């Protein structure tokens, strides 16, 4: 039986697909990583906008506070800096069709923030207990905005569609061997081999890319990105003993993130200084 290397498998169904379906291949801004985009970005943005409005209606939000004001300020500075950067390079602004919006969710138990495709951003009050200052908050918001700029949701949907189609076709030729193996492993371990071997590593790649791009966006907006290390050290302390093994996670470990950030900071400060608006 031929055992395909996991990295090679990702290449075949990721960048490799781009060589076969060239019109469906796009490039991530700045990192220039090739990505598969079978699913329409407009469709994803439309679905995200609908989900966001539903979330807003059902969630307890803080409508007026100094914390919300700070979120709006950081968001606006980042928006303008990202657009100005791409315009200064004569490149298409990936956020030109975004309809930016920011909300502060009144929930101290959740340490999180997210950015839906199209620029819909939510910050939970629990996160503010970890960020502690505007520089750290800009790092988190820059990271979330980076997911939207890099079209990670479009890529994940396209990756899943391609994987499902590819494995279905392969299963026909292999007489259902893939499905049987997947089911057997799932029944015996409770784990999905495709999730562990393909989608989780793919998710970690996207998270690392968002860390890097987010650092750049924060720097362009004039924030002190050296605070990113302190932020993740605080996050690591909070999650001490709670982080799952890396292979079970779609995110890099806190230790790996800190290591990456330390390697990137000086380069980003030099190559992506605050941009004049």
Helices and strands as residue ranges (DSSP letters): H 6-13, H 15-20, G 22-24, E 25-27, E 34-36, H 41-58, H 66-88, E 101-105, E 113-116, E 120-124, H 125-131, H 134-149, H 152-173, H 177-189, H 193-194, I 195-199, H 200-220, H 227-238, G 246-248, H 254-271
